[in-house]
């Protein structure tokens, strides 16, 4: 038995280890559960009683020898794989640049808009991008023959499960979130609704088939047009600076009466021009009636703005397509 142990010791010492594969072969042959060292211990039962102490010590010595050989060779291989600097290595050479990501200009603009309205006491609401006719049109006082219902403006979805068509639409604005909010919650309501919207429009420098909106709704007793205008003016000053030039003018929207639009003066190479950034107005009583809010007891205002237009004005971008091309040269300009 002692001779077998000595031969195993010699094998362990003579085993050729040159790389990771031979190191693993050594481990499997001697240190694994079915390896030779473990098999050696299984023979302990056949050792005479008076020799067990001496043989057991030799076996443990062999086991320690195998483990130490494995650890030593493993460490040697790891050191060999580590880059060692020599006399010809110039450690002063700059490392290759590490490229980091950046926030998209739409994300930056949207986050700023959210922060402004959170400061003004609004919370944030959300809703689905796939809407039904009631929430996207009917409840918002769009008559059946309104041009916005036409295929030229709206992406209609056919529902195969019912066989009907034009049941669903990709929402054309985030106003449906206002409808859902008023159906679920009693006034007072003071929320903004950011999200993607979709229009069936040609792609040009000024229009795109999808864009981002932030709409707002404030419903309570005795809400006035003066509060709406003050809210919009405060937003414009916080977004563009206290010296921003703005104007408010009458407009028309089916879901607000009266309605207004706000324009911002944009300086450009041609001297400047007025650009509309949002539409707003007092919520039409028909909208309140559609969602079960008492139009005699409550009034409210609503507004909607395009995040894309806000970002373009903020950063002097003259082509909306740049926001969706994912050109790294363009996006690198917005690193924080």
KEGU-10238 format. One record per residue (C-alpha): residue number from 1; z, x, y. Coordinates in Angstrom, 2 decimals. Last residue first. Example, Ala and Ser with C-alpha at 12.3 -4.5 7.8 and 13.67 -1.06 7.14 Angstrom:
REM KEGU-10238
<rec num="2" pz="7.14" px="13.67" py="-1.06"/>
<rec num="1" pz="7.80" px="12.30" py="-4.50"/>
//
This chain:
REM KEGU-10238
<rec num="336" pz="-19.98" px="-24.68" py="66.33"/>
<rec num="335" pz="-23.49" px="-24.18" py="64.97"/>
<rec num="334" pz="-25.92" px="-26.54" py="66.66"/>
<rec num="333" pz="-28.84" px="-24.18" py="67.27"/>
<rec num="332" pz="-29.03" px="-23.41" py="63.56"/>
<rec num="331" pz="-30.31" px="-26.97" py="63.00"/>
<rec num="330" pz="-33.63" px="-26.29" py="64.72"/>
<rec num="329" pz="-34.43" px="-23.07" py="62.89"/>
<rec num="328" pz="-33.21" px="-24.65" py="59.63"/>
<rec num="327" pz="-35.82" px="-27.41" py="59.91"/>
<rec num="326" pz="-34.28" px="-30.47" py="58.28"/>
<rec num="325" pz="-37.20" px="-32.64" py="59.47"/>
<rec num="324" pz="-34.95" px="-35.63" py="60.27"/>
<rec num="323" pz="-33.57" px="-34.89" py="63.74"/>
<rec num="322" pz="-36.78" px="-33.10" py="64.74"/>
<rec num="321" pz="-38.62" px="-36.38" py="64.19"/>
<rec num="320" pz="-36.85" px="-37.85" py="67.21"/>
<rec num="319" pz="-38.95" px="-35.68" py="69.56"/>
<rec num="318" pz="-37.79" px="-34.87" py="73.11"/>
<rec num="317" pz="-34.42" px="-33.26" py="72.38"/>
<rec num="316" pz="-32.48" px="-32.46" py="75.58"/>
<rec num="315" pz="-29.13" px="-32.03" py="73.82"/>
<rec num="314" pz="-27.17" px="-35.03" py="75.09"/>
<rec num="313" pz="-30.21" px="-37.22" py="75.69"/>
<rec num="312" pz="-31.51" px="-36.64" py="72.18"/>
<rec num="311" pz="-28.03" px="-37.13" py="70.72"/>
<rec num="310" pz="-27.57" px="-40.48" py="72.50"/>
<rec num="309" pz="-31.05" px="-41.58" py="71.45"/>
<rec num="308" pz="-30.30" px="-40.75" py="67.81"/>
<rec num="307" pz="-26.90" px="-42.46" py="68.00"/>
<rec num="306" pz="-28.62" px="-45.66" py="69.09"/>
<rec num="305" pz="-26.31" px="-48.02" py="70.94"/>
<rec num="304" pz="-25.05" px="-51.54" py="70.39"/>
<rec num="303" pz="-22.74" px="-53.72" py="72.43"/>
<rec num="302" pz="-20.68" px="-56.85" py="71.92"/>
<rec num="301" pz="-18.47" px="-58.91" py="74.21"/>
<rec num="300" pz="-15.93" px="-61.61" py="73.56"/>
<rec num="299" pz="-14.74" px="-65.08" py="74.34"/>
<rec num="298" pz="-12.17" px="-67.21" py="72.55"/>
<rec num="297" pz="-10.64" px="-70.67" py="72.91"/>
<rec num="296" pz="-13.73" px="-72.83" py="73.40"/>
<rec num="295" pz="-15.83" px="-70.69" py="71.05"/>
<rec num="294" pz="-13.37" px="-71.33" py="68.20"/>
<rec num="293" pz="-14.36" px="-68.75" py="65.58"/>
<rec num="292" pz="-15.86" px="-70.24" py="62.39"/>
<rec num="291" pz="-18.52" px="-67.62" py="61.69"/>
<rec num="290" pz="-21.59" px="-69.61" py="62.79"/>
<rec num="289" pz="-19.67" px="-71.21" py="65.71"/>
<rec num="288" pz="-18.83" px="-67.80" py="67.14"/>
<rec num="287" pz="-22.50" px="-66.79" py="66.96"/>
<rec num="286" pz="-23.53" px="-70.04" py="68.67"/>
<rec num="285" pz="-21.04" px="-69.27" py="71.45"/>
<rec num="284" pz="-23.16" px="-66.19" py="72.36"/>
<rec num="283" pz="-21.10" px="-62.99" py="72.51"/>
<rec num="282" pz="-21.10" px="-61.58" py="76.04"/>
<rec num="281" pz="-23.58" px="-58.78" py="76.48"/>
<rec num="280" pz="-24.78" px="-55.36" py="75.36"/>
<rec num="279" pz="-27.75" px="-53.06" py="74.94"/>
<rec num="278" pz="-27.59" px="-49.30" py="74.79"/>
<rec num="277" pz="-29.09" px="-45.95" py="75.77"/>
<rec num="276" pz="-32.02" px="-46.92" py="78.01"/>
<rec num="275" pz="-33.71" px="-43.94" py="79.64"/>
<rec num="274" pz="-34.27" px="-43.61" py="83.39"/>
<rec num="273" pz="-36.51" px="-40.69" py="84.37"/>
<rec num="272" pz="-36.40" px="-37.09" py="85.55"/>
<rec num="271" pz="-38.30" px="-34.62" py="87.70"/>
<rec num="270" pz="-41.25" px="-33.97" py="85.40"/>
<rec num="269" pz="-39.54" px="-31.04" py="83.68"/>
<rec num="268" pz="-36.63" px="-33.27" py="82.71"/>
<rec num="267" pz="-33.54" px="-34.86" py="84.18"/>
<rec num="266" pz="-32.36" px="-37.92" py="82.28"/>
<rec num="265" pz="-30.83" px="-40.76" py="84.29"/>
<rec num="264" pz="-28.94" px="-43.02" py="81.90"/>
<rec num="263" pz="-29.74" px="-46.70" py="81.38"/>
<rec num="262" pz="-27.46" px="-49.55" py="80.36"/>
<rec num="261" pz="-28.79" px="-52.90" py="79.16"/>
<rec num="260" pz="-27.41" px="-56.38" py="79.82"/>
<rec num="259" pz="-27.10" px="-59.78" py="78.16"/>
<rec num="258" pz="-25.67" px="-63.10" py="79.34"/>
<rec num="257" pz="-25.52" px="-64.47" py="76.71"/>
<rec num="256" pz="-25.40" px="-62.38" py="73.53"/>
<rec num="255" pz="-26.75" px="-62.99" py="69.99"/>
<rec num="254" pz="-30.41" px="-63.62" py="70.82"/>
<rec num="253" pz="-30.65" px="-60.55" py="73.09"/>
<rec num="252" pz="-32.00" px="-60.57" py="76.65"/>
<rec num="251" pz="-31.73" px="-58.13" py="79.55"/>
<rec num="250" pz="-30.10" px="-57.78" py="82.96"/>
<rec num="249" pz="-29.52" px="-54.28" py="84.39"/>
<rec num="248" pz="-26.77" px="-51.67" py="84.35"/>
<rec num="247" pz="-27.44" px="-48.26" py="85.89"/>
<rec num="246" pz="-26.22" px="-44.77" py="85.17"/>
<rec num="245" pz="-26.01" px="-41.36" py="86.79"/>
<rec num="244" pz="-23.49" px="-39.05" py="85.10"/>
<rec num="243" pz="-21.10" px="-37.17" py="87.41"/>
<rec num="242" pz="-18.02" px="-37.86" py="85.25"/>
<rec num="241" pz="-19.61" px="-36.22" py="82.24"/>
<rec num="240" pz="-22.11" px="-37.28" py="79.60"/>
<rec num="239" pz="-19.97" px="-38.80" py="76.83"/>
<rec num="238" pz="-16.74" px="-39.50" py="78.71"/>
<rec num="237" pz="-18.62" px="-40.78" py="81.73"/>
<rec num="236" pz="-20.96" px="-42.95" py="79.68"/>
<rec num="235" pz="-18.07" px="-44.40" py="77.63"/>
<rec num="234" pz="-16.08" px="-45.27" py="80.75"/>
<rec num="233" pz="-19.14" px="-46.99" py="82.22"/>
<rec num="232" pz="-19.58" px="-48.98" py="78.99"/>
<rec num="231" pz="-15.94" px="-50.11" py="78.90"/>
<rec num="230" pz="-16.00" px="-51.04" py="82.60"/>
<rec num="229" pz="-19.17" px="-53.06" py="82.02"/>
<rec num="228" pz="-17.60" px="-54.97" py="79.13"/>
<rec num="227" pz="-14.33" px="-55.60" py="80.97"/>
<rec num="226" pz="-16.28" px="-57.00" py="83.94"/>
<rec num="225" pz="-18.23" px="-59.28" py="81.60"/>
<rec num="224" pz="-14.95" px="-60.95" py="80.72"/>
<rec num="223" pz="-12.62" px="-61.46" py="77.72"/>
<rec num="222" pz="-10.43" px="-64.53" py="78.38"/>
<rec num="221" pz="-8.91" px="-64.86" py="74.88"/>
<rec num="220" pz="-9.95" px="-62.23" py="72.40"/>
<rec num="219" pz="-13.06" px="-60.76" py="70.78"/>
<rec num="218" pz="-14.23" px="-57.17" py="71.28"/>
<rec num="217" pz="-17.19" px="-55.97" py="69.25"/>
<rec num="216" pz="-18.95" px="-52.60" py="69.09"/>
<rec num="215" pz="-22.15" px="-51.30" py="67.62"/>
<rec num="214" pz="-22.91" px="-47.71" py="66.70"/>
<rec num="213" pz="-26.41" px="-47.12" py="65.44"/>
<rec num="212" pz="-28.27" px="-44.57" py="63.35"/>
<rec num="211" pz="-31.99" px="-44.35" py="62.66"/>
<rec num="210" pz="-34.54" px="-45.30" py="60.06"/>
<rec num="209" pz="-38.27" px="-46.01" py="60.32"/>
<rec num="208" pz="-38.58" px="-43.65" py="63.28"/>
<rec num="207" pz="-39.51" px="-44.01" py="66.94"/>
<rec num="206" pz="-39.89" px="-41.79" py="70.02"/>
<rec num="205" pz="-41.96" px="-38.82" py="68.76"/>
<rec num="204" pz="-43.76" px="-41.18" py="66.40"/>
<rec num="203" pz="-43.17" px="-42.69" py="62.95"/>
<rec num="202" pz="-44.59" px="-46.20" py="62.74"/>
<rec num="201" pz="-42.05" px="-49.00" py="62.45"/>
<rec num="200" pz="-40.56" px="-51.06" py="59.63"/>
<rec num="199" pz="-37.04" px="-50.78" py="60.95"/>
<rec num="198" pz="-33.93" px="-49.51" py="59.15"/>
<rec num="197" pz="-30.29" px="-49.08" py="60.10"/>
<rec num="196" pz="-27.74" px="-46.38" py="59.32"/>
<rec num="195" pz="-24.10" px="-46.81" py="60.31"/>
<rec num="194" pz="-21.37" px="-47.06" py="62.93"/>
<rec num="193" pz="-19.47" px="-50.33" py="63.50"/>
<rec num="192" pz="-16.97" px="-50.33" py="66.39"/>
<rec num="191" pz="-13.92" px="-52.56" py="66.44"/>
<rec num="190" pz="-11.67" px="-54.67" py="68.71"/>
<rec num="189" pz="-10.85" px="-58.03" py="67.15"/>
<rec num="188" pz="-8.18" px="-60.43" py="68.45"/>
<rec num="187" pz="-9.11" px="-62.63" py="66.73"/>
<rec num="186" pz="-8.97" px="-63.79" py="63.10"/>
<rec num="185" pz="-10.33" px="-61.56" py="60.37"/>
<rec num="184" pz="-12.70" px="-62.07" py="57.43"/>
<rec num="183" pz="-15.46" px="-64.15" py="59.00"/>
<rec num="182" pz="-15.26" px="-62.21" py="62.28"/>
<rec num="181" pz="-15.56" px="-58.91" py="60.41"/>
<rec num="180" pz="-18.50" px="-60.07" py="58.29"/>
<rec num="179" pz="-20.37" px="-61.17" py="61.40"/>
<rec num="178" pz="-19.62" px="-57.92" py="63.23"/>
<rec num="177" pz="-20.81" px="-55.95" py="60.18"/>
<rec num="176" pz="-24.06" px="-57.92" py="60.40"/>
<rec num="175" pz="-24.51" px="-56.38" py="63.89"/>
<rec num="174" pz="-25.19" px="-52.96" py="62.35"/>
<rec num="173" pz="-28.92" px="-53.30" py="63.04"/>
<rec num="172" pz="-32.13" px="-53.83" py="61.06"/>
<rec num="171" pz="-30.28" px="-54.17" py="57.76"/>
<rec num="170" pz="-32.48" px="-53.43" py="54.77"/>
<rec num="169" pz="-33.37" px="-56.98" py="53.91"/>
<rec num="168" pz="-32.55" px="-59.52" py="51.21"/>
<rec num="167" pz="-33.92" px="-62.89" py="50.19"/>
<rec num="166" pz="-37.50" px="-62.15" py="51.22"/>
<rec num="165" pz="-38.62" px="-63.06" py="47.73"/>
<rec num="164" pz="-37.41" px="-65.46" py="45.09"/>
<rec num="163" pz="-37.71" px="-64.85" py="41.34"/>
<rec num="162" pz="-33.95" px="-65.02" py="40.99"/>
<rec num="161" pz="-33.19" px="-61.74" py="39.22"/>
<rec num="160" pz="-36.26" px="-60.00" py="40.65"/>
<rec num="159" pz="-34.88" px="-60.08" py="44.20"/>
<rec num="158" pz="-37.64" px="-59.02" py="46.59"/>
<rec num="157" pz="-36.45" px="-56.85" py="49.46"/>
<rec num="156" pz="-37.72" px="-57.18" py="53.03"/>
<rec num="155" pz="-38.05" px="-54.15" py="55.31"/>
<rec num="154" pz="-38.11" px="-55.57" py="58.83"/>
<rec num="153" pz="-40.13" px="-54.99" py="61.99"/>
<rec num="152" pz="-43.79" px="-55.61" py="61.10"/>
<rec num="151" pz="-42.74" px="-57.92" py="58.23"/>
<rec num="150" pz="-41.73" px="-60.52" py="60.82"/>
<rec num="149" pz="-38.12" px="-61.59" py="61.13"/>
<rec num="148" pz="-37.78" px="-59.63" py="64.38"/>
<rec num="147" pz="-40.50" px="-61.85" py="65.89"/>
<rec num="146" pz="-38.14" px="-64.90" py="65.93"/>
<rec num="145" pz="-39.70" px="-67.92" py="64.20"/>
<rec num="144" pz="-36.60" px="-68.91" py="62.20"/>
<rec num="143" pz="-34.33" px="-68.62" py="65.26"/>
<rec num="142" pz="-32.12" px="-65.53" py="65.51"/>
<rec num="141" pz="-28.64" px="-66.70" py="66.53"/>
<rec num="140" pz="-26.70" px="-63.81" py="65.00"/>
<rec num="139" pz="-25.54" px="-65.97" py="62.09"/>
<rec num="138" pz="-29.17" px="-66.50" py="61.13"/>
<rec num="137" pz="-30.41" px="-62.91" py="61.36"/>
<rec num="136" pz="-28.69" px="-60.07" py="59.50"/>
<rec num="135" pz="-25.69" px="-61.99" py="58.13"/>
<rec num="134" pz="-27.60" px="-65.08" py="57.09"/>
<rec num="133" pz="-30.73" px="-63.30" py="55.92"/>
<rec num="132" pz="-28.91" px="-61.18" py="53.38"/>
<rec num="131" pz="-28.02" px="-57.51" py="53.80"/>
<rec num="130" pz="-28.54" px="-54.16" py="52.11"/>
<rec num="129" pz="-26.90" px="-51.46" py="54.28"/>
<rec num="128" pz="-23.43" px="-52.76" py="53.41"/>
<rec num="127" pz="-20.52" px="-52.85" py="55.90"/>
<rec num="126" pz="-18.12" px="-50.66" py="57.88"/>
<rec num="125" pz="-15.40" px="-51.07" py="60.50"/>
<rec num="124" pz="-13.84" px="-48.52" py="62.87"/>
<rec num="123" pz="-10.97" px="-49.16" py="65.31"/>
<rec num="122" pz="-11.23" px="-49.60" py="69.05"/>
<rec num="121" pz="-8.48" px="-48.77" py="71.56"/>
<rec num="120" pz="-10.40" px="-46.80" py="74.18"/>
<rec num="119" pz="-9.35" px="-43.48" py="72.65"/>
<rec num="118" pz="-10.84" px="-44.64" py="69.33"/>
<rec num="117" pz="-13.95" px="-45.46" py="71.32"/>
<rec num="116" pz="-14.30" px="-41.91" py="72.59"/>
<rec num="115" pz="-13.49" px="-40.33" py="69.22"/>
<rec num="114" pz="-16.12" px="-42.41" py="67.45"/>
<rec num="113" pz="-18.79" px="-41.49" py="70.01"/>
<rec num="112" pz="-17.90" px="-37.79" py="69.67"/>
<rec num="111" pz="-18.14" px="-37.98" py="65.88"/>
<rec num="110" pz="-21.51" px="-39.71" py="66.13"/>
<rec num="109" pz="-22.89" px="-37.05" py="68.49"/>
<rec num="108" pz="-21.78" px="-34.18" py="66.25"/>
<rec num="107" pz="-23.06" px="-35.92" py="63.12"/>
<rec num="106" pz="-26.41" px="-36.60" py="64.78"/>
<rec num="105" pz="-26.61" px="-32.95" py="65.87"/>
<rec num="104" pz="-26.11" px="-31.89" py="62.23"/>
<rec num="103" pz="-22.97" px="-29.84" py="61.72"/>
<rec num="102" pz="-23.54" px="-26.26" py="60.71"/>
<rec num="101" pz="-23.69" px="-24.20" py="57.53"/>
<rec num="100" pz="-22.83" px="-20.55" py="57.17"/>
<rec num="99" pz="-25.09" px="-17.62" py="56.37"/>
<rec num="98" pz="-23.37" px="-14.38" py="55.45"/>
<rec num="97" pz="-25.10" px="-11.37" py="56.96"/>
<rec num="96" pz="-25.76" px="-8.32" py="54.76"/>
<rec num="95" pz="-23.03" px="-5.74" py="55.11"/>
<rec num="94" pz="-23.19" px="-3.21" py="57.91"/>
<rec num="93" pz="-23.76" px="0.46" py="56.83"/>
<rec num="92" pz="-20.55" px="2.41" py="57.49"/>
<rec num="91" pz="-19.91" px="2.95" py="53.74"/>
<rec num="90" pz="-22.80" px="5.40" py="53.52"/>
<rec num="89" pz="-23.03" px="6.41" py="49.84"/>
<rec num="88" pz="-24.35" px="9.91" py="49.22"/>
<rec num="87" pz="-20.96" px="11.45" py="48.49"/>
<rec num="86" pz="-20.20" px="8.77" py="45.87"/>
<rec num="85" pz="-18.78" px="5.28" py="45.96"/>
<rec num="84" pz="-17.90" px="3.77" py="42.62"/>
<rec num="83" pz="-19.18" px="0.28" py="42.00"/>
<rec num="82" pz="-17.14" px="-1.37" py="39.25"/>
<rec num="81" pz="-18.90" px="-1.72" py="35.89"/>
<rec num="80" pz="-17.48" px="1.56" py="34.62"/>
<rec num="79" pz="-13.98" px="0.47" py="35.55"/>
<rec num="78" pz="-14.39" px="-2.69" py="33.49"/>
<rec num="77" pz="-15.59" px="-0.67" py="30.47"/>
<rec num="76" pz="-12.57" px="1.66" py="30.64"/>
<rec num="75" pz="-10.17" px="-1.28" py="30.96"/>
<rec num="74" pz="-11.64" px="-2.85" py="27.83"/>
<rec num="73" pz="-11.44" px="0.45" py="25.95"/>
<rec num="72" pz="-7.75" px="0.85" py="26.74"/>
<rec num="71" pz="-6.84" px="-2.75" py="25.97"/>
<rec num="70" pz="-8.62" px="-2.64" py="22.58"/>
<rec num="69" pz="-7.10" px="0.70" py="21.60"/>
<rec num="68" pz="-3.65" px="-0.58" py="22.60"/>
<rec num="67" pz="-4.10" px="-3.69" py="20.48"/>
<rec num="66" pz="-5.27" px="-1.71" py="17.45"/>
<rec num="65" pz="-2.43" px="0.81" py="17.71"/>
<rec num="64" pz="0.16" px="-1.93" py="18.15"/>
<rec num="63" pz="-1.07" px="-3.60" py="14.93"/>
<rec num="62" pz="-1.07" px="-0.27" py="13.10"/>
<rec num="61" pz="2.50" px="0.45" py="14.19"/>
<rec num="60" pz="3.54" px="-3.03" py="13.09"/>
<rec num="59" pz="2.10" px="-2.36" py="9.63"/>
<rec num="58" pz="3.90" px="0.99" py="9.40"/>
<rec num="57" pz="7.22" px="-0.68" py="10.28"/>
<rec num="56" pz="6.66" px="-3.37" py="7.66"/>
<rec num="55" pz="5.91" px="-0.75" py="5.03"/>
<rec num="54" pz="9.22" px="1.07" py="5.70"/>
<rec num="53" pz="11.31" px="-2.12" py="5.70"/>
<rec num="52" pz="9.51" px="-3.66" py="2.72"/>
<rec num="51" pz="9.90" px="-0.60" py="0.45"/>
<rec num="50" pz="13.11" px="-1.62" py="-1.38"/>
<rec num="49" pz="11.81" px="-5.11" py="-1.90"/>
<rec num="48" pz="8.61" px="-4.04" py="-3.54"/>
<rec num="47" pz="5.50" px="-5.00" py="-1.53"/>
<rec num="46" pz="3.49" px="-7.92" py="-2.95"/>
<rec num="45" pz="4.70" px="-10.38" py="-0.31"/>
<rec num="44" pz="3.62" px="-8.09" py="2.50"/>
<rec num="43" pz="-0.01" px="-8.53" py="1.50"/>
<rec num="42" pz="-0.57" px="-11.23" py="4.18"/>
<rec num="41" pz="0.38" px="-8.65" py="6.82"/>
<rec num="40" pz="-2.74" px="-6.65" py="5.97"/>
<rec num="39" pz="-4.95" px="-9.73" py="6.35"/>
<rec num="38" pz="-3.70" px="-10.03" py="9.95"/>
<rec num="37" pz="-4.67" px="-6.45" py="10.66"/>
<rec num="36" pz="-8.03" px="-6.86" py="8.92"/>
<rec num="35" pz="-9.14" px="-9.79" py="11.06"/>
<rec num="34" pz="-9.03" px="-13.51" py="10.21"/>
<rec num="33" pz="-6.84" px="-14.45" py="13.18"/>
<rec num="32" pz="-8.65" px="-11.91" py="15.33"/>
<rec num="31" pz="-7.31" px="-8.43" py="15.99"/>
<rec num="30" pz="-9.17" px="-6.12" py="13.58"/>
<rec num="29" pz="-12.74" px="-7.21" py="12.93"/>
<rec num="28" pz="-13.06" px="-9.77" py="15.73"/>
<rec num="27" pz="-11.55" px="-7.48" py="18.36"/>
<rec num="26" pz="-13.69" px="-4.53" py="17.32"/>
<rec num="25" pz="-16.85" px="-6.68" py="17.45"/>
<rec num="24" pz="-15.85" px="-7.81" py="20.93"/>
<rec num="23" pz="-15.59" px="-4.19" py="22.04"/>
<rec num="22" pz="-18.94" px="-3.47" py="20.37"/>
<rec num="21" pz="-20.56" px="-6.22" py="22.44"/>
<rec num="20" pz="-18.86" px="-5.21" py="25.69"/>
<rec num="19" pz="-20.12" px="-1.63" py="25.42"/>
<rec num="18" pz="-19.53" px="1.75" py="23.80"/>
<rec num="17" pz="-16.82" px="1.21" py="21.15"/>
<rec num="16" pz="-17.22" px="3.29" py="17.97"/>
<rec num="15" pz="-14.39" px="2.61" py="15.49"/>
<rec num="14" pz="-12.76" px="5.94" py="14.53"/>
<rec num="13" pz="-9.19" px="5.14" py="15.57"/>
<rec num="12" pz="-9.21" px="1.67" py="14.06"/>
<rec num="11" pz="-10.78" px="2.93" py="10.83"/>
<rec num="10" pz="-8.17" px="5.71" py="10.57"/>
<rec num="9" pz="-5.34" px="3.20" py="10.91"/>
<rec num="8" pz="-6.92" px="1.00" py="8.23"/>
<rec num="7" pz="-7.03" px="4.04" py="5.88"/>
<rec num="6" pz="-3.33" px="4.72" py="6.62"/>
<rec num="5" pz="-2.39" px="1.11" py="5.87"/>
<rec num="4" pz="-4.31" px="1.16" py="2.59"/>
<rec num="3" pz="-2.57" px="4.40" py="1.58"/>
<rec num="2" pz="0.83" px="2.86" py="2.35"/>
<rec num="1" pz="0.00" px="0.00" py="0.00"/>
//
